Amino acid sequence: MTKAKSGLKDKIIGKAKEVEGKITDNKLREAEGKAQQAKGKLKDKAAKVKKDIQEKD
């Protein structure tokens, strides 16, 4: 699995956790979801930076 796909996976699973937390009024689960979404976004940005660096070489 590529880094971009893995970032997307984290964002999707994170969103599901966030929604689940909102529905069940579980603030911890909601926070876990938001954190996992942030992790996915970070992975995407890191992959983009890596790609940009490789293209400059």
Phi and psi in radians as a Rosetta constraint file:
Dihedral C 1 N 2 CA 2 C 2 CIRCULARHARMONIC -1.386 0.35
Dihedral N 2 CA 2 C 2 N 3 CIRCULARHARMONIC 2.876 0.35
Dihedral C 2 N 3 CA 3 C 3 CIRCULARHARMONIC -1.084 0.35
Dihedral N 3 CA 3 C 3 N 4 CIRCULARHARMONIC -0.676 0.35
Dihedral C 3 N 4 CA 4 C 4 CIRCULARHARMONIC -1.105 0.35
Dihedral N 4 CA 4 C 4 N 5 CIRCULARHARMONIC -0.739 0.35
Dihedral C 4 N 5 CA 5 C 5 CIRCULARHARMONIC -1.175 0.35
Dihedral N 5 CA 5 C 5 N 6 CIRCULARHARMONIC -0.637 0.35
Dihedral C 5 N 6 CA 6 C 6 CIRCULARHARMONIC -1.195 0.35
Dihedral N 6 CA 6 C 6 N 7 CIRCULARHARMONIC -0.605 0.35
Dihedral C 6 N 7 CA 7 C 7 CIRCULARHARMONIC -1.141 0.35
Dihedral N 7 CA 7 C 7 N 8 CIRCULARHARMONIC -0.706 0.35
Dihedral C 7 N 8 CA 8 C 8 CIRCULARHARMONIC -1.119 0.35
Dihedral N 8 CA 8 C 8 N 9 CIRCULARHARMONIC -0.713 0.35
Dihedral C 8 N 9 CA 9 C 9 CIRCULARHARMONIC -1.040 0.35
Dihedral N 9 CA 9 C 9 N 10 CIRCULARHARMONIC -0.808 0.35
Dihedral C 9 N 10 CA 10 C 10 CIRCULARHARMONIC -1.109 0.35
Dihedral N 10 CA 10 C 10 N 11 CIRCULARHARMONIC -0.673 0.35
Dihedral C 10 N 11 CA 11 C 11 CIRCULARHARMONIC -1.157 0.35
Dihedral N 11 CA 11 C 11 N 12 CIRCULARHARMONIC -0.708 0.35
Dihedral C 11 N 12 CA 12 C 12 CIRCULARHARMONIC -1.208 0.35
Dihedral N 12 CA 12 C 12 N 13 CIRCULARHARMONIC -0.831 0.35
Dihedral C 12 N 13 CA 13 C 13 CIRCULARHARMONIC -1.118 0.35
Dihedral N 13 CA 13 C 13 N 14 CIRCULARHARMONIC -0.691 0.35
Dihedral C 13 N 14 CA 14 C 14 CIRCULARHARMONIC -1.078 0.35
Dihedral N 14 CA 14 C 14 N 15 CIRCULARHARMONIC -0.727 0.35
Dihedral C 14 N 15 CA 15 C 15 CIRCULARHARMONIC -1.123 0.35
Dihedral N 15 CA 15 C 15 N 16 CIRCULARHARMONIC -0.706 0.35
Dihedral C 15 N 16 CA 16 C 16 CIRCULARHARMONIC -1.087 0.35
Dihedral N 16 CA 16 C 16 N 17 CIRCULARHARMONIC -0.745 0.35
Dihedral C 16 N 17 CA 17 C 17 CIRCULARHARMONIC -1.119 0.35
Dihedral N 17 CA 17 C 17 N 18 CIRCULARHARMONIC -0.727 0.35
Dihedral C 17 N 18 CA 18 C 18 CIRCULARHARMONIC -1.072 0.35
Dihedral N 18 CA 18 C 18 N 19 CIRCULARHARMONIC -0.813 0.35
Dihedral C 18 N 19 CA 19 C 19 CIRCULARHARMONIC -1.119 0.35
Dihedral N 19 CA 19 C 19 N 20 CIRCULARHARMONIC -0.758 0.35
Dihedral C 19 N 20 CA 20 C 20 CIRCULARHARMONIC -1.008 0.35
Dihedral N 20 CA 20 C 20 N 21 CIRCULARHARMONIC -0.762 0.35
Dihedral C 20 N 21 CA 21 C 21 CIRCULARHARMONIC -1.099 0.35
Dihedral N 21 CA 21 C 21 N 22 CIRCULARHARMONIC -0.681 0.35
Dihedral C 21 N 22 CA 22 C 22 CIRCULARHARMONIC -1.160 0.35
Dihedral N 22 CA 22 C 22 N 23 CIRCULARHARMONIC -0.749 0.35
Dihedral C 22 N 23 CA 23 C 23 CIRCULARHARMONIC -1.143 0.35
Dihedral N 23 CA 23 C 23 N 24 CIRCULARHARMONIC -0.741 0.35
Dihedral C 23 N 24 CA 24 C 24 CIRCULARHARMONIC -1.584 0.35
Dihedral N 24 CA 24 C 24 N 25 CIRCULARHARMONIC 0.031 0.35
Dihedral C 24 N 25 CA 25 C 25 CIRCULARHARMONIC 0.993 0.35
Dihedral N 25 CA 25 C 25 N 26 CIRCULARHARMONIC 0.723 0.35
Dihedral C 25 N 26 CA 26 C 26 CIRCULARHARMONIC -1.870 0.35
Dihedral N 26 CA 26 C 26 N 27 CIRCULARHARMONIC 1.712 0.35
Dihedral C 26 N 27 CA 27 C 27 CIRCULARHARMONIC -1.114 0.35
Dihedral N 27 CA 27 C 27 N 28 CIRCULARHARMONIC -0.595 0.35
Dihedral C 27 N 28 CA 28 C 28 CIRCULARHARMONIC -1.132 0.35
Dihedral N 28 CA 28 C 28 N 29 CIRCULARHARMONIC -0.793 0.35
Dihedral C 28 N 29 CA 29 C 29 CIRCULARHARMONIC -1.124 0.35
Dihedral N 29 CA 29 C 29 N 30 CIRCULARHARMONIC -0.681 0.35
Dihedral C 29 N 30 CA 30 C 30 CIRCULARHARMONIC -1.092 0.35
Dihedral N 30 CA 30 C 30 N 31 CIRCULARHARMONIC -0.752 0.35
Dihedral C 30 N 31 CA 31 C 31 CIRCULARHARMONIC -1.151 0.35
Dihedral N 31 CA 31 C 31 N 32 CIRCULARHARMONIC -0.679 0.35
Dihedral C 31 N 32 CA 32 C 32 CIRCULARHARMONIC -1.030 0.35
Dihedral N 32 CA 32 C 32 N 33 CIRCULARHARMONIC -0.749 0.35
Dihedral C 32 N 33 CA 33 C 33 CIRCULARHARMONIC -1.090 0.35
Dihedral N 33 CA 33 C 33 N 34 CIRCULARHARMONIC -0.777 0.35
Dihedral C 33 N 34 CA 34 C 34 CIRCULARHARMONIC -1.120 0.35
Dihedral N 34 CA 34 C 34 N 35 CIRCULARHARMONIC -0.682 0.35
Dihedral C 34 N 35 CA 35 C 35 CIRCULARHARMONIC -1.146 0.35
Dihedral N 35 CA 35 C 35 N 36 CIRCULARHARMONIC -0.710 0.35
Dihedral C 35 N 36 CA 36 C 36 CIRCULARHARMONIC -1.188 0.35
Dihedral N 36 CA 36 C 36 N 37 CIRCULARHARMONIC -0.618 0.35
Dihedral C 36 N 37 CA 37 C 37 CIRCULARHARMONIC -1.110 0.35
Dihedral N 37 CA 37 C 37 N 38 CIRCULARHARMONIC -0.727 0.35
Dihedral C 37 N 38 CA 38 C 38 CIRCULARHARMONIC -1.099 0.35
Dihedral N 38 CA 38 C 38 N 39 CIRCULARHARMONIC -0.693 0.35
Dihedral C 38 N 39 CA 39 C 39 CIRCULARHARMONIC -1.057 0.35
Dihedral N 39 CA 39 C 39 N 40 CIRCULARHARMONIC -0.741 0.35
Dihedral C 39 N 40 CA 40 C 40 CIRCULARHARMONIC -1.119 0.35
Dihedral N 40 CA 40 C 40 N 41 CIRCULARHARMONIC -0.720 0.35
Dihedral C 40 N 41 CA 41 C 41 CIRCULARHARMONIC -1.122 0.35
Dihedral N 41 CA 41 C 41 N 42 CIRCULARHARMONIC -0.700 0.35
Dihedral C 41 N 42 CA 42 C 42 CIRCULARHARMONIC -1.116 0.35
Dihedral N 42 CA 42 C 42 N 43 CIRCULARHARMONIC -0.732 0.35
Dihedral C 42 N 43 CA 43 C 43 CIRCULARHARMONIC -1.072 0.35
Dihedral N 43 CA 43 C 43 N 44 CIRCULARHARMONIC -0.726 0.35
Dihedral C 43 N 44 CA 44 C 44 CIRCULARHARMONIC -1.094 0.35
Dihedral N 44 CA 44 C 44 N 45 CIRCULARHARMONIC -0.765 0.35
Dihedral C 44 N 45 CA 45 C 45 CIRCULARHARMONIC -1.150 0.35
Dihedral N 45 CA 45 C 45 N 46 CIRCULARHARMONIC -0.699 0.35
Dihedral C 45 N 46 CA 46 C 46 CIRCULARHARMONIC -1.114 0.35
Dihedral N 46 CA 46 C 46 N 47 CIRCULARHARMONIC -0.704 0.35
Dihedral C 46 N 47 CA 47 C 47 CIRCULARHARMONIC -1.134 0.35
Dihedral N 47 CA 47 C 47 N 48 CIRCULARHARMONIC -0.675 0.35
Dihedral C 47 N 48 CA 48 C 48 CIRCULARHARMONIC -1.146 0.35
Dihedral N 48 CA 48 C 48 N 49 CIRCULARHARMONIC -0.766 0.35
Dihedral C 48 N 49 CA 49 C 49 CIRCULARHARMONIC -1.081 0.35
Dihedral N 49 CA 49 C 49 N 50 CIRCULARHARMONIC -0.776 0.35
Dihedral C 49 N 50 CA 50 C 50 CIRCULARHARMONIC -1.058 0.35
Dihedral N 50 CA 50 C 50 N 51 CIRCULARHARMONIC -0.744 0.35
Dihedral C 50 N 51 CA 51 C 51 CIRCULARHARMONIC -1.127 0.35
Dihedral N 51 CA 51 C 51 N 52 CIRCULARHARMONIC -0.753 0.35
Dihedral C 51 N 52 CA 52 C 52 CIRCULARHARMONIC -1.084 0.35
Dihedral N 52 CA 52 C 52 N 53 CIRCULARHARMONIC -0.712 0.35
Dihedral C 52 N 53 CA 53 C 53 CIRCULARHARMONIC -1.134 0.35
Dihedral N 53 CA 53 C 53 N 54 CIRCULARHARMONIC -0.738 0.35
Dihedral C 53 N 54 CA 54 C 54 CIRCULARHARMONIC -1.155 0.35
Dihedral N 54 CA 54 C 54 N 55 CIRCULARHARMONIC -0.597 0.35
Dihedral C 54 N 55 CA 55 C 55 CIRCULARHARMONIC -1.219 0.35
Dihedral N 55 CA 55 C 55 N 56 CIRCULARHARMONIC -0.498 0.35
Dihedral C 55 N 56 CA 56 C 56 CIRCULARHARMONIC -1.308 0.35
Dihedral N 56 CA 56 C 56 N 57 CIRCULARHARMONIC -0.426 0.35
